[in-house]
Amino acid sequence: MERTLEMLAGGRVAWGALALAAPGLNVRLAGMGDRDAPELRYMIRIFGSRAVALGLGYLLSDPRARRRWRRLCLVVDACDTAAGLAHAVRGDVPRGPAAGLTAITGGYAVLGALALRAEARPS
């Protein structure tokens, strides 16, 4: 499971770096190119900084600190997934992009929850 979590952290860093460097491309890859605006690019960069920080925080930590990072990442992923579901239900974001992004954050949340569950089991 640890290798999977490291790959997810690497994905956070890569996606976050792309968001920082090319927010317009990030908007297009998310399927919302028709909504591209300076305000959205700014928000994408905020997301990018957070994603890079979460990913690097996990990857650069020792095993004990990684437990804390797993919990923090799970909270962020659960919040992002709940927000995505709310937007999908309201229909104020195109359903395709909302579903795709919610599936990504939901997948991260599920894997994070499974990791915490495995960690809680006695060896």
Summary of the structure (lengths in Angstrom):
residues: 123
radius of gyration: 15.1
end to end distance: 14.4
largest distance: 51.0
contacts: 352
relative contact order: 0.14
helix: 86%
strand: 0%
